């Protein structure tokens, strides 16, 4: 009879799942914030290169690519953040955490 369901163990497991969930959410928020900061930096670099290109077609094209790629990266970061939030909410409902 040692395998009887112990309610206090289930409560401990639920609290543990909640702590893990909170940790993962905090890590995702930190990484998304860092990615946003990096993208902002590349926007500034691309804008500075664009302004200082002095009509040089190669520098102008490089600046446009930098701005475009940083915008794409920022969009991917925002999309991943939203998707992870949706998945986290669904998992919390499914597992009762």
Order of alpha helices (4+ residues) and beta strands (2+ residues): alpha-alpha
